[in-house]
Amino acid sequence: MTMVDLGPQTRVVAGLAGAVGDGQLSAPTPCPRYAVRNLLGHLQMLAVAFRDAARKDLGATTGTGPDAAVPDLGPGWREELPAALRELAGAWRDPAAWTGSTRAGGVDLPGEVAGAVVADELVIHGWDLARALGLPYEPDPAALEAARTFLDAAAGDPDGGDGIFGPPVPVPAGATPLERAVGLSGRDPGWRRP
């Protein structure tokens, strides 16, 4: 995997987060256990964890699994989330982030794999947020390609079982790269707000 500038995708996600009204925080998302507030809390936690993973600053933020608890938001999230996303993008601009070993979500993995995982998280959760809000979504093409490549590889892993995030959802032959990535992530690309 080659380095990907995550800045464009973090800006897409920050823009979507900035569009969230207080009345939308309880709205459902394509993530069955997450309302919008939980999805935003997850994005904030993963931004900090993967920032620290890029810096090889291993500790509590990189050692906690994503399923430890359903995330929520603190009162300063409107400032903290965009700041964490900017720091995440800056940390992954360092070529050293993509080399050696690191840890994220309590899992040790090569730096380049961690970079692919965070690209995937940003692209797929950006889609989740856009769908929950009923907004258009155009992920950064480089981040989308990294996410799709990662998900393709994970789906092709014979030990992958039902995939990383659940059983892949079949998509039509003419599906877009985003629809393919969403399906590989275990989500229905046709999901709409109830």
LOGU-276162 format. One record per atom (N, C-alpha, C): residue number from 1; residue in three letters; atom name; y, x, z. Coordinates in steps of 0.1 Angstrom, whole numbers. Layout:
<recs>
REC  num  residuo  atomo      y      x      z
REC  NUM      Ala     CA      Y      X      Z
...
</recs>
This chain:
<recs>
REC  num  residuo  atomo      y      x      z
REC    1      Met      N    -12      9      0
REC    1      Met     CA      0      0      0
REC    1      Met      C     12      9      0
REC    2      Thr      N     22      6     -8
REC    2      Thr     CA     34     13     -8
REC    2      Thr      C     44      7      1
REC    3      Met      N     54     14      5
REC    3      Met     CA     65      9     14
REC    3      Met      C     72     -3      7
REC    4      Val      N     75    -12     16
REC    4      Val     CA     83    -24     11
REC    4      Val      C     95    -25     20
REC    5      Asp      N    107    -27     14
REC    5      Asp     CA    119    -29     22
REC    5      Asp      C    118    -44     27
REC    6      Leu      N    116    -46     40
REC    6      Leu     CA    115    -59     45
REC    6      Leu      C    129    -66     47
REC    7      Gly      N    140    -58     45
REC    7      Gly     CA    153    -64     47
REC    7      Gly      C    155    -77     39
REC    8      Pro      N    152    -78     26
REC    8      Pro     CA    155    -90     19
REC    8      Pro      C    147   -102     25
REC    9      Gln      N    135   -100     29
REC    9      Gln     CA    127   -111     35
REC    9      Gln      C    131   -115     49
REC   10      Thr      N    135   -105     57
REC   10      Thr     CA    141   -108     70
REC   10      Thr      C    153   -116     69
REC   11      Arg      N    161   -113     59
REC   11      Arg     CA    174   -121     56
REC   11      Arg      C    170   -136     52
REC   12      Val      N    160   -137     44
REC   12      Val     CA    156   -151     40
REC   12      Val      C    152   -159     53
REC   13      Val      N    144   -152     61
REC   13      Val     CA    139   -159     74
REC   13      Val      C    151   -162     83
REC   14      Ala      N    160   -152     85
REC   14      Ala     CA    172   -154     93
REC   14      Ala      C    180   -166     88
REC   15      Gly      N    182   -167     75
REC   15      Gly     CA    189   -178     69
REC   15      Gly      C    183   -191     72
REC   16      Leu      N    170   -192     71
REC   16      Leu     CA    163   -205     74
REC   16      Leu      C    165   -208     89
REC   17      Ala      N    163   -198     98
REC   17      Ala     CA    165   -200    112
REC   17      Ala      C    179   -205    115
REC   18      Gly      N    189   -200    108
REC   18      Gly     CA    202   -204    110
REC   18      Gly      C    205   -218    106
REC   19      Ala      N    196   -223     98
REC   19      Ala     CA    198   -237     93
REC   19      Ala      C    192   -247    102
REC   20      Val      N    185   -243    113
REC   20      Val     CA    178   -252    122
REC   20      Val      C    188   -259    131
REC   21      Gly      N    189   -272    131
REC   21      Gly     CA    197   -279    140
REC   21      Gly      C    189   -282    153
REC   22      Asp      N    196   -283    164
REC   22      Asp     CA    190   -286    177
REC   22      Asp      C    180   -297    177
REC   23      Gly      N    183   -308    169
REC   23      Gly     CA    175   -319    168
REC   23      Gly      C    162   -317    160
REC   24      Gln      N    161   -305    153
REC   24      Gln     CA    149   -302    145
REC   24      Gln      C    139   -293    153
REC   25      Leu      N    143   -289    165
REC   25      Leu     CA    134   -279    172
REC   25      Leu      C    120   -285    176
REC   26      Ser      N    119   -298    177
REC   26      Ser     CA    107   -304    180
REC   26      Ser      C     99   -309    168
REC   27      Ala      N    104   -307    156
REC   27      Ala     CA     97   -311    144
REC   27      Ala      C     84   -303    142
REC   28      Pro      N     74   -310    136
REC   28      Pro     CA     62   -303    133
REC   28      Pro      C     63   -293    122
REC   29      Thr      N     54   -284    122
REC   29      Thr     CA     53   -273    111
REC   29      Thr      C     39   -273    105
REC   30      Pro      N     37   -266     95
REC   30      Pro     CA     23   -265     89
REC   30      Pro      C     14   -257     99
REC   31      Cys      N     19   -251    109
REC   31      Cys     CA     11   -245    120
REC   31      Cys      C      7   -256    130
REC   32      Pro      N     -5   -260    131
REC   32      Pro     CA     -8   -272    139
REC   32      Pro      C     -4   -271    153
REC   33      Arg      N     -4   -260    160
REC   33      Arg     CA      0   -259    174
REC   33      Arg      C     15   -257    176
REC   34      Tyr      N     22   -255    165
REC   34      Tyr     CA     36   -251    166
REC   34      Tyr      C     46   -261    161
REC   35      Ala      N     55   -265    170
REC   35      Ala     CA     67   -272    165
REC   35      Ala      C     77   -261    160
REC   36      Val      N     88   -265    155
REC   36      Val     CA     98   -255    150
REC   36      Val      C    102   -245    160
REC   37      Arg      N    104   -250    173
REC   37      Arg     CA    108   -241    183
REC   37      Arg      C     98   -230    186
REC   38      Asn      N     85   -234    185
REC   38      Asn     CA     74   -225    188
REC   38      Asn      C     73   -215    176
REC   39      Leu      N     75   -220    164
REC   39      Leu     CA     74   -211    153
REC   39      Leu      C     86   -200    153
REC   40      Leu      N     98   -205    157
REC   40      Leu     CA    109   -196    159
REC   40      Leu      C    106   -186    170
REC   41      Gly      N    100   -190    181
REC   41      Gly     CA     96   -181    192
REC   41      Gly      C     86   -171    187
REC   42      His      N     77   -175    179
REC   42      His     CA     67   -166    174
REC   42      His      C     73   -156    165
REC   43      Leu      N     82   -160    156
REC   43      Leu     CA     89   -151    147
REC   43      Leu      C     97   -141    155
REC   44      Gln      N    103   -145    166
REC   44      Gln     CA    111   -136    175
REC   44      Gln      C    102   -125    181
REC   45      Met      N     90   -130    187
REC   45      Met     CA     81   -121    193
REC   45      Met      C     75   -111    183
REC   46      Leu      N     71   -116    171
REC   46      Leu     CA     65   -107    161
REC   46      Leu      C     75    -97    156
REC   47      Ala      N     88   -101    155
REC   47      Ala     CA     98    -92    150
REC   47      Ala      C    100    -80    160
REC   48      Val      N     99    -83    173
REC   48      Val     CA    100    -73    183
REC   48      Val      C     88    -64    183
REC   49      Ala      N     76    -71    183
REC   49      Ala     CA     63    -64    183
REC   49      Ala      C     62    -54    171
REC   50      Phe      N     65    -59    159
REC   50      Phe     CA     63    -51    148
REC   50      Phe      C     74    -40    146
REC   51      Arg      N     86    -43    152
REC   51      Arg     CA     97    -33    152
REC   51      Arg      C     91    -21    161
REC   52      Asp      N     86    -25    172
REC   52      Asp     CA     80    -14    181
REC   52      Asp      C     68     -7    175
REC   53      Ala      N     60    -15    168
REC   53      Ala     CA     48     -9    161
REC   53      Ala      C     53      1    150
REC   54      Ala      N     64     -2    143
REC   54      Ala     CA     69      7    133
REC   54      Ala      C     74     20    140
REC   55      Arg      N     80     19    151
REC   55      Arg     CA     85     30    159
REC   55      Arg      C     75     38    166
REC   56      Lys      N     63     32    166
REC   56      Lys     CA     51     38    174
REC   56      Lys      C     55     38    189
REC   57      Asp      N     62     28    193
REC   57      Asp     CA     67     26    207
REC   57      Asp      C     57     16    213
REC   58      Leu      N     45     20    216
REC   58      Leu     CA     34     11    220
REC   58      Leu      C     35      8    235
REC   59      Gly      N     33     -5    238
REC   59      Gly     CA     34    -10    252
REC   59      Gly      C     31    -25    252
REC   60      Ala      N     38    -31    261
REC   60      Ala     CA     36    -46    263
REC   60      Ala      C     39    -54    250
REC   61      Thr      N     49    -50    243
REC   61      Thr     CA     53    -58    231
REC   61      Thr      C     42    -57    220
REC   62      Thr      N     36    -45    219
REC   62      Thr     CA     26    -43    208
REC   62      Thr      C     11    -46    213
REC   63      Gly      N     10    -47    226
REC   63      Gly     CA     -4    -49    232
REC   63      Gly      C     -8    -63    234
REC   64      Thr      N      1    -73    233
REC   64      Thr     CA     -2    -87    236
REC   64      Thr      C     -6    -94    223
REC   65      Gly      N    -18   -101    223
REC   65      Gly     CA    -22   -108    212
REC   65      Gly      C    -14   -120    209
REC   66      Pro      N    -13   -125    196
REC   66      Pro     CA     -5   -136    193
REC   66      Pro      C     -9   -149    199
REC   67      Asp      N    -21   -150    203
REC   67      Asp     CA    -26   -163    209
REC   67      Asp      C    -26   -163    224
REC   68      Ala      N    -20   -153    230
REC   68      Ala     CA    -19   -153    245
REC   68      Ala      C    -13   -165    251
REC   69      Ala      N     -3   -171    244
REC   69      Ala     CA      4   -183    248
REC   69      Ala      C     12   -189    237
REC   70      Val      N     15   -201    237
REC   70      Val     CA     23   -208    227
REC   70      Val      C     37   -203    229
REC   71      Pro      N     43   -196    220
REC   71      Pro     CA     57   -191    222
REC   71      Pro      C     67   -202    222
REC   72      Asp      N     78   -198    229
REC   72      Asp     CA     90   -208    229
REC   72      Asp      C    102   -200    228
REC   73      Leu      N    114   -206    228
REC   73      Leu     CA    127   -200    226
REC   73      Leu      C    134   -199    239
REC   74      Gly      N    142   -188    241
REC   74      Gly     CA    151   -187    252
REC   74      Gly      C    165   -192    247
REC   75      Pro      N    174   -194    256
REC   75      Pro     CA    187   -199    253
REC   75      Pro      C    195   -191    243
REC   76      Gly      N    193   -178    242
REC   76      Gly     CA    201   -169    233
REC   76      Gly      C    194   -167    220
REC   77      Trp      N    184   -175    216
REC   77      Trp     CA    176   -173    204
REC   77      Trp      C    185   -172    191
REC   78      Arg      N    196   -179    190
REC   78      Arg     CA    203   -179    178
REC   78      Arg      C    210   -166    175
REC   79      Glu      N    212   -158    185
REC   79      Glu     CA    217   -144    183
REC   79      Glu      C    205   -134    183
REC   80      Glu      N    196   -137    192
REC   80      Glu     CA    185   -127    194
REC   80      Glu      C    175   -126    182
REC   81      Leu      N    172   -138    176
REC   81      Leu     CA    162   -137    165
REC   81      Leu      C    168   -130    153
REC   82      Pro      N    180   -133    148
REC   82      Pro     CA    185   -125    137
REC   82      Pro      C    186   -110    140
REC   83      Ala      N    190   -107    152
REC   83      Ala     CA    191    -92    156
REC   83      Ala      C    178    -86    156
REC   84      Ala      N    167    -93    161
REC   84      Ala     CA    154    -87    161
REC   84      Ala      C    149    -85    147
REC   85      Leu      N    152    -95    138
REC   85      Leu     CA    148    -94    124
REC   85      Leu      C    155    -82    117
REC   86      Arg      N    168    -80    120
REC   86      Arg     CA    175    -68    114
REC   86      Arg      C    169    -55    119
REC   87      Glu      N    166    -54    132
REC   87      Glu     CA    159    -42    138
REC   87      Glu      C    146    -40    132
REC   88      Leu      N    138    -51    130
REC   88      Leu     CA    125    -49    124
REC   88      Leu      C    126    -43    110
REC   89      Ala      N    135    -48    102
REC   89      Ala     CA    137    -43     88
REC   89      Ala      C    141    -28     89
REC   90      Gly      N    150    -25     98
REC   90      Gly     CA    155    -11     99
REC   90      Gly      C    143     -2    103
REC   91      Ala      N    135     -6    112
REC   91      Ala     CA    124      2    117
REC   91      Ala      C    114      5    106
REC   92      Trp      N    111     -5     97
REC   92      Trp     CA    102     -3     86
REC   92      Trp      C    108      4     74
REC   93      Arg      N    120      8     74
REC   93      Arg     CA    126     16     64
REC   93      Arg      C    123     31     66
REC   94      Asp      N    118     34     78
REC   94      Asp     CA    114     48     81
REC   94      Asp      C    100     50     75
REC   95      Pro      N     99     60     66
REC   95      Pro     CA     86     63     60
REC   95      Pro      C     75     65     70
REC   96      Ala      N     79     71     82
REC   96      Ala     CA     69     74     92
REC   96      Ala      C     62     61     97
REC   97      Ala      N     69     49     96
REC   97      Ala     CA     63     37    101
REC   97      Ala      C     50     34     93
REC   98      Trp      N     50     38     81
REC   98      Trp     CA     39     35     72
REC   98      Trp      C     27     45     72
REC   99      Thr      N     28     54     81
REC   99      Thr     CA     18     65     82
REC   99      Thr      C     12     65     96
REC  100      Gly      N      1     72     98
REC  100      Gly     CA     -5     73    111
REC  100      Gly      C    -11     60    116
REC  101      Ser      N    -13     59    129
REC  101      Ser     CA    -18     47    135
REC  101      Ser      C     -7     41    144
REC  102      Thr      N     -9     28    146
REC  102      Thr     CA      0     20    155
REC  102      Thr      C     -8      9    161
REC  103      Arg      N     -1      0    168
REC  103      Arg     CA     -7    -12    174
REC  103      Arg      C      2    -23    173
REC  104      Ala      N     -4    -35    170
REC  104      Ala     CA      4    -48    170
REC  104      Ala      C     -6    -59    173
REC  105      Gly      N     -1    -68    181
REC  105      Gly     CA    -10    -79    185
REC  105      Gly      C    -22    -75    193
REC  106      Gly      N    -21    -63    199
REC  106      Gly     CA    -33    -58    207
REC  106      Gly      C    -43    -51    198
REC  107      Val      N    -40    -49    185
REC  107      Val     CA    -50    -43    176
REC  107      Val      C    -45    -30    171
REC  108      Asp      N    -53    -20    172
REC  108      Asp     CA    -49     -7    166
REC  108      Asp      C    -52     -8    151
REC  109      Leu      N    -42     -3    143
REC  109      Leu     CA    -44     -3    128
REC  109      Leu      C    -35      8    122
REC  110      Pro      N    -39     11    109
REC  110      Pro     CA    -30     21    102
REC  110      Pro      C    -16     15    100
REC  111      Gly      N     -6     24    100
REC  111      Gly     CA      7     20     97
REC  111      Gly      C      9     12     85
REC  112      Glu      N      3     16     74
REC  112      Glu     CA      4      9     61
REC  112      Glu      C     -2     -5     62
REC  113      Val      N    -12     -7     70
REC  113      Val     CA    -18    -21     72
REC  113      Val      C     -9    -29     80
REC  114      Ala      N     -3    -23     91
REC  114      Ala     CA      7    -30     99
REC  114      Ala      C     19    -35     91
REC  115      Gly      N     23    -26     82
REC  115      Gly     CA     34    -30     73
REC  115      Gly      C     31    -42     64
REC  116      Ala      N     18    -42     59
REC  116      Ala     CA     14    -54     51
REC  116      Ala      C     12    -66     59
REC  117      Val      N      8    -65     72
REC  117      Val     CA      6    -76     80
REC  117      Val      C     20    -82     83
REC  118      Val      N     30    -74     86
REC  118      Val     CA     43    -80     90
REC  118      Val      C     49    -86     77
REC  119      Ala      N     47    -80     65
REC  119      Ala     CA     52    -87     53
REC  119      Ala      C     46   -100     52
REC  120      Asp      N     33   -101     54
REC  120      Asp     CA     26   -114     53
REC  120      Asp      C     31   -124     63
REC  121      Glu      N     33   -120     76
REC  121      Glu     CA     39   -128     86
REC  121      Glu      C     52   -134     82
REC  122      Leu      N     61   -125     77
REC  122      Leu     CA     74   -130     73
REC  122      Leu      C     74   -140     62
REC  123      Val      N     66   -137     52
REC  123      Val     CA     65   -146     40
REC  123      Val      C     59   -159     44
REC  124      Ile      N     48   -159     51
REC  124      Ile     CA     41   -172     53
REC  124      Ile      C     48   -180     64
REC  125      His      N     53   -173     74
REC  125      His     CA     61   -181     84
REC  125      His      C     74   -186     79
REC  126      Gly      N     80   -178     69
REC  126      Gly     CA     92   -183     63
REC  126      Gly      C     89   -196     55
REC  127      Trp      N     77   -196     48
REC  127      Trp     CA     73   -209     41
REC  127      Trp      C     71   -220     52
REC  128      Asp      N     64   -217     63
REC  128      Asp     CA     62   -227     73
REC  128      Asp      C     75   -233     77
REC  129      Leu      N     85   -224     80
REC  129      Leu     CA     98   -229     85
REC  129      Leu      C    105   -237     74
REC  130      Ala      N    105   -232     62
REC  130      Ala     CA    112   -240     51
REC  130      Ala      C    106   -254     50
REC  131      Arg      N     92   -254     50
REC  131      Arg     CA     86   -267     48
REC  131      Arg      C     89   -277     60
REC  132      Ala      N     89   -271     72
REC  132      Ala     CA     92   -279     84
REC  132      Ala      C    106   -285     83
REC  133      Leu      N    115   -278     77
REC  133      Leu     CA    129   -282     76
REC  133      Leu      C    132   -290     63
REC  134      Gly      N    123   -290     54
REC  134      Gly     CA    125   -296     41
REC  134      Gly      C    134   -289     32
REC  135      Leu      N    135   -275     33
REC  135      Leu     CA    144   -267     26
REC  135      Leu      C    137   -260     15
REC  136      Pro      N    144   -256      4
REC  136      Pro     CA    137   -248     -6
REC  136      Pro      C    134   -234     -1
REC  137      Tyr      N    125   -227     -7
REC  137      Tyr     CA    120   -214     -2
REC  137      Tyr      C    118   -205    -13
REC  138      Glu      N    124   -194    -13
REC  138      Glu     CA    122   -183    -23
REC  138      Glu      C    121   -170    -16
REC  139      Pro      N    108   -166    -13
REC  139      Pro     CA    106   -153     -6
REC  139      Pro      C    110   -141    -15
REC  140      Asp      N    113   -130     -8
REC  140      Asp     CA    115   -118    -15
REC  140      Asp      C    103   -114    -23
REC  141      Pro      N    104   -112    -36
REC  141      Pro     CA     93   -109    -45
REC  141      Pro      C     84    -97    -40
REC  142      Ala      N     90    -86    -35
REC  142      Ala     CA     82    -75    -31
REC  142      Ala      C     75    -78    -18
REC  143      Ala      N     80    -86     -9
REC  143      Ala     CA     73    -90      3
REC  143      Ala      C     62    -99      0
REC  144      Leu      N     65   -109    -10
REC  144      Leu     CA     55   -118    -14
REC  144      Leu      C     43   -111    -20
REC  145      Glu      N     45   -101    -28
REC  145      Glu     CA     34    -93    -35
REC  145      Glu      C     26    -86    -24
REC  146      Ala      N     33    -80    -14
REC  146      Ala     CA     26    -73     -3
REC  146      Ala      C     17    -83      5
REC  147      Ala      N     23    -95      8
REC  147      Ala     CA     16   -105     15
REC  147      Ala      C      3   -110      7
REC  148      Arg      N      6   -112     -6
REC  148      Arg     CA     -6   -118    -14
REC  148      Arg      C    -17   -107    -15
REC  149      Thr      N    -13    -95    -17
REC  149      Thr     CA    -23    -84    -18
REC  149      Thr      C    -31    -83     -5
REC  150      Phe      N    -24    -83      6
REC  150      Phe     CA    -30    -83     19
REC  150      Phe      C    -40    -94     21
REC  151      Leu      N    -35   -106     18
REC  151      Leu     CA    -44   -118     20
REC  151      Leu      C    -56   -118     10
REC  152      Asp      N    -53   -113     -2
REC  152      Asp     CA    -65   -112    -12
REC  152      Asp      C    -75   -103     -6
REC  153      Ala      N    -71    -92     -1
REC  153      Ala     CA    -80    -82      4
REC  153      Ala      C    -88    -88     16
REC  154      Ala      N    -80    -95     25
REC  154      Ala     CA    -87   -100     37
REC  154      Ala      C    -97   -111     33
REC  155      Ala      N    -94   -119     23
REC  155      Ala     CA   -103   -130     18
REC  155      Ala      C   -115   -124     12
REC  156      Gly      N   -114   -112      6
REC  156      Gly     CA   -125   -105     -1
REC  156      Gly      C   -134    -97      9
REC  157      Asp      N   -130    -96     21
REC  157      Asp     CA   -137    -89     31
REC  157      Asp      C   -149    -97     35
REC  158      Pro      N   -161    -92     33
REC  158      Pro     CA   -173   -100     37
REC  158      Pro      C   -174   -103     52
REC  159      Asp      N   -168    -95     60
REC  159      Asp     CA   -168    -98     74
REC  159      Asp      C   -156   -107     78
REC  160      Gly      N   -148   -111     68
REC  160      Gly     CA   -136   -119     71
REC  160      Gly      C   -139   -133     75
REC  161      Gly      N   -151   -138     72
REC  161      Gly     CA   -155   -152     76
REC  161      Gly      C   -146   -162     69
REC  162      Asp      N   -139   -169     78
REC  162      Asp     CA   -130   -179     73
REC  162      Asp      C   -116   -174     70
REC  163      Gly      N   -114   -162     69
REC  163      Gly     CA   -101   -156     66
REC  163      Gly      C    -94   -153     79
REC  164      Ile      N    -83   -147     79
REC  164      Ile     CA    -76   -143     91
REC  164      Ile      C    -70   -154     98
REC  165      Phe      N    -65   -164     91
REC  165      Phe     CA    -58   -175     97
REC  165      Phe      C    -65   -188     96
REC  166      Gly      N    -77   -188     91
REC  166      Gly     CA    -85   -200     89
REC  166      Gly      C    -91   -200     75
REC  167      Pro      N    -99   -210     72
REC  167      Pro     CA   -105   -211     59
REC  167      Pro      C    -95   -212     48
REC  168      Pro      N    -96   -204     38
REC  168      Pro     CA    -86   -205     27
REC  168      Pro      C    -86   -219     21
REC  169      Val      N    -75   -224     17
REC  169      Val     CA    -73   -237     10
REC  169      Val      C    -73   -234     -5
REC  170      Pro      N    -83   -240    -12
REC  170      Pro     CA    -83   -238    -27
REC  170      Pro      C    -70   -243    -33
REC  171      Val      N    -65   -235    -43
REC  171      Val     CA    -53   -239    -51
REC  171      Val      C    -57   -240    -66
REC  172      Pro      N    -50   -247    -74
REC  172      Pro     CA    -53   -248    -88
REC  172      Pro      C    -52   -235    -95
REC  173      Ala      N    -58   -234   -107
REC  173      Ala     CA    -58   -221   -114
REC  173      Ala      C    -44   -217   -118
REC  174      Gly      N    -35   -226   -120
REC  174      Gly     CA    -21   -222   -124
REC  174      Gly      C    -12   -221   -112
REC  175      Ala      N    -17   -219   -100
REC  175      Ala     CA     -9   -218    -88
REC  175      Ala      C      1   -206    -89
REC  176      Thr      N     12   -207    -83
REC  176      Thr     CA     22   -196    -82
REC  176      Thr      C     17   -186    -73
REC  177      Pro      N     22   -174    -73
REC  177      Pro     CA     18   -164    -63
REC  177      Pro      C     21   -169    -49
REC  178      Leu      N     31   -176    -46
REC  178      Leu     CA     34   -181    -33
REC  178      Leu      C     24   -191    -29
REC  179      Glu      N     20   -201    -38
REC  179      Glu     CA     10   -211    -35
REC  179      Glu      C     -3   -204    -32
REC  180      Arg      N     -6   -194    -40
REC  180      Arg     CA    -19   -187    -37
REC  180      Arg      C    -19   -180    -24
REC  181      Ala      N     -8   -174    -20
REC  181      Ala     CA     -7   -167     -7
REC  181      Ala      C     -8   -178      4
REC  182      Val      N     -1   -189      3
REC  182      Val     CA     -2   -199     13
REC  182      Val      C    -16   -205     14
REC  183      Gly      N    -23   -207      3
REC  183      Gly     CA    -37   -211      4
REC  183      Gly      C    -46   -201     10
REC  184      Leu      N    -44   -188      7
REC  184      Leu     CA    -52   -178     13
REC  184      Leu      C    -49   -177     28
REC  185      Ser      N    -38   -181     33
REC  185      Ser     CA    -34   -181     47
REC  185      Ser      C    -40   -192     55
REC  186      Gly      N    -47   -201     48
REC  186      Gly     CA    -54   -213     54
REC  186      Gly      C    -45   -225     55
REC  187      Arg      N    -34   -225     47
REC  187      Arg     CA    -25   -236     47
REC  187      Arg      C    -26   -244     34
REC  188      Asp      N    -22   -256     35
REC  188      Asp     CA    -22   -265     23
REC  188      Asp      C     -8   -263     16
REC  189      Pro      N     -8   -257      4
REC  189      Pro     CA      5   -255     -2
REC  189      Pro      C     13   -268     -5
REC  190      Gly      N      6   -280     -4
REC  190      Gly     CA     12   -293     -6
REC  190      Gly      C     17   -299      7
REC  191      Trp      N     17   -292     18
REC  191      Trp     CA     21   -298     31
REC  191      Trp      C     36   -302     30
REC  192      Arg      N     38   -314     35
REC  192      Arg     CA     52   -319     36
REC  192      Arg      C     54   -324     50
REC  193      Arg      N     67   -325     54
REC  193      Arg     CA     71   -330     67
REC  193      Arg      C     66   -345     68
REC  194      Pro      N     60   -349     79
REC  194      Pro     CA     55   -363     81
REC  194      Pro      C     67   -372     80
</recs>
